[in-house]
Amino acid sequence: MYSDLHHSDPVLAALLVNSLREEEGRLNLIASENYASQAVLAAQGCPLSSKYAEGYPGRRYYNGCAAIDEIEALARTRARELFGAEHANVQPHSGTQANMAAYYALVDPGATILGMDLRQGGHLSHGHPANFSGRTYKIVSYGLDRETERIDYDAVQKLAEEHRPALVVAGASSYPRAIDFGRFAEIAKSVGAFFLADIAHVAGLVAARLHPDPTPVADVVTFTTHKTMRGPRGAVVLSRTMHAKGVDRAVFPGVQGGPMLHEIAAKAVCFHEASQETFRLYQRSVVANAAALADSLAAEGFRLVTGGTDNHLLLIDLSKSDVALTGKQAATLLEEAGIVCNKNVIPFDTRPPDVTSGIRLGTPAATARGFGSEEMRAVGRAIAGILRAPDDEDVKKRVRQQVHDWCAAFPLGVERRPTAPSSRKVFQA
Ligand SMILES: Cc1ncc(COP(=O)(O)O)c(C=O)c1O
């Protein structure tokens, strides 16, 4: 692999090989990451990356786009069919740019947007003051019920009535429960607002009908293709026909220049893969694995935000578990043992975001490697062992060895046919 690169740039080639070895030898539990298939990677690495094609199929500002038009048209058709959407724009380079384009398409600068608070599970692009969203719009944030740690829909309704937003945004980065998009749509409608569902995290589950689908009830849906979708880095905006022109204009020339054709080709591959039964089985395993990890950690005495998970991720509340660690300390200790995750604020956290009282764990990447529920339960026990004995080098060494054995048993880059997970009820559309 990379033989040309070894020849032309040995320094970078060595760094790349190192980083791949590092990834190969660790257990990735970062909820927003995944491993794309070899077919997706092949499309991403193709020479289309150099082609300029500002505009859309049939309406380009550059010549020589006939074959490229077919690729983008195919990606759009597959995205529409996968989610049952009326229109798809497959050009956004990232989830944040997809959201930016969606806002531009739906509301004017200065408009009021009602979105989920980052500290309660939302995303930067849903109105954080340091983000374009918080700087361009008047943001009203909603959050969770203190008791249940679930979205307080009645409170969202009240905020909507009080502030009369032009746009309501639903979707989250660290919310372990299913989101009731139907309720959000009703709230938006009741105050005459547009409704945007950002399913960056759960898109793969939605495509597999394992999470409620916002497409029939939202004006616009955005999602990233590199998280649960297992595709290339990038994003998509789905919309109703009435918003199609506005969305297309907002993506280009609104917030982007030339599209990344290699990523669009890889998105087409991703949507094809996501339409297969194997993808649905993979997503069922992702959800079952998250449930197994949650059960195992709860049995070890850790408190999970909301008590568990409906989707691909979970949050450990370290402040109410029997360990004296911050999220930052816990994530560092786990990394030393070969388990990679991220520190994360928990609802109503009193610690700052660079310290936190929680860690977020997700199963998409480990499941793509082939980990099953039995392994995930053992992973839960290993995490508990590390966090309970932070100074015990023997425990760390044992877990490192176990991670090494798992990684050898489930190498990266091997396409597996997932089998249906046996246990656990999951949401069925
Ligand atoms: C809910 C949500 N929306 C948008 C994004 C932004 O995606 P990107 O990092 O590609 O800009 C994320 C990323 O984590 C996310 O979780």
The ligand as an SDF file (V2000), in Angstrom:
LIG
                    3D

 16 16  0  0  0  0  0  0  0  0999 V2000
  -25.3510   17.0120   15.1860 C   0  0  0  0  0  0  0  0  0  0  0  0
  -24.1530   17.4200   14.3750 C   0  0  0  0  0  0  0  0  0  0  0  0
  -24.3200   18.3100   13.3870 N   0  0  0  0  0  0  0  0  0  0  0  0
  -23.2950   18.7350   12.6400 C   0  0  0  0  0  0  0  0  0  0  0  0
  -22.0230   18.2520   12.8490 C   0  0  0  0  0  0  0  0  0  0  0  0
  -20.8930   18.8410   12.0390 C   0  0  0  0  0  0  0  0  0  0  0  0
  -20.2190   18.0070   11.2500 O   0  0  0  0  0  0  0  0  0  0  0  0
  -18.7720   18.4360   10.6950 P   0  0  0  0  0  0  0  0  0  0  0  0
  -17.7970   18.1310   11.7680 O   0  0  0  0  0  0  0  0  0  0  0  0
  -18.6420   17.5950    9.4610 O   0  0  0  0  0  0  0  0  0  0  0  0
  -18.8160   19.9000   10.3670 O   0  0  0  0  0  0  0  0  0  0  0  0
  -21.7930   17.2990   13.8490 C   0  0  0  0  0  0  0  0  0  0  0  0
  -20.4320   16.7720   14.0740 C   0  0  0  0  0  0  0  0  0  0  0  0
  -20.0990   16.1540   15.0200 O   0  0  0  0  0  0  0  0  0  0  0  0
  -22.8750   16.8840   14.6440 C   0  0  0  0  0  0  0  0  0  0  0  0
  -22.7220   16.0170   15.6420 O   0  0  0  0  0  0  0  0  0  0  0  0
  1  2  1  0
  2  3  1  0
  2 15  2  0
  3  4  2  0
  4  5  1  0
  5  6  1  0
  5 12  2  0
  6  7  1  0
  7  8  1  0
  8  9  2  0
  8 10  1  0
  8 11  1  0
 12 13  1  0
 12 15  1  0
 13 14  2  0
 15 16  1  0
M  END
$$$$
